[in-house]
Amino acid sequence: MKKVIILCLNVALVFASCKKDQSPTNSDGFNSLNDIKGNPAVHDAIGTSGMATYDGTNPPNIEGTYQTDSCTYYGASKNLLYFIGQHPNSIVQFFGQTSDGHIKFLEEKTQVSSSGSGEFITGTSNYFTIWMKSANNNGSTTIVIISGSKIDASHLNIKGLTVFVNNPPKGSVVGDWWAYQGVFR
């Protein structure tokens, strides 16, 4: 039986134009969690979106496969907030979570995946935040932040945020972002 999660991460990663199985590189200055969290564009997007993030070295184990449902997307471009719309379901998998704060990710519909390099999980008790760097096929770099709480063994409450931090595509600037959230059924 699939676990249910409202996340719609596939659309966020498709917007970022990620290549299948593309491992992030360390050439853009994101070698550690502090590099990601200390980036001004990431910091500003977290504040503007109202997203909660959770620090700590004892996050809950969120490994598993989760089915997304319809969720709402909104974004900010050049400091203008706008509604993007509703998007349908997908299946995501979190795996390889380690005690030293790394986690791997696979979005099954588009086969977007992470290698575990540049993907960190922080938190405590039932609260967690995942910090991921995404090197995209359009030459841009985004930071994807997934934050929420583990409700029970099969449900997560999630809000996600994707921020352009390097070489944004035409029509975007560093710091443009989109966020997504949904309601559990």
C-alpha positions, 0 to 999 in steps of 0.5 A: 500500500502506498503512503499518501503525501501532498507534495507535488514535487514532480512539477517543481522539479519539472519546472526546474528542468532537471535531467534524469539521474543528474548528480549535482556537482560542487562547482557552484559553491554548495559543498555543505548544508551551511553553503545552502542555508547561508545563500541570500536568495535561499534565506530571502525566499524562505522568509517571503514564502513563510516556510518553516524550516527545522534544524537539529540532528535527529530528524524522523525517519521519513524513508518510504514511497509516498503518493502525492495528490493535487496541490497548490503552487504559487511563486514570486518573480522579481518580488511579485507574488502570483498563483500558479495553479493546481497540479496532479499526483505523482509518486516520490520516494525518500531513501538512504537516510543516514544518521549523519544527515543525508537522504536520497530522493526519486520522483518516479513519474519523471525519474528525477533523482538525487545522488545523496551529494548535496541532499541534507536532512535536518530536524528533531522529533517529528519535524524535518527539513530536506535541503537539496541542490539541483543542477538543471539541464538549462544551466541553472542551479536551484535549491529545493527545500522540503519541510514538514512533519511526520504525522504518523507511520504513513503520512507526512505534512509537507511544504516545498520551495524551489529557489533559483540561485545560479544562472536562472533561465531567461525571464527569471532572476536569482531569487525567483522561487515557487512553493507548493503545498496541499491538504491530506485526504 
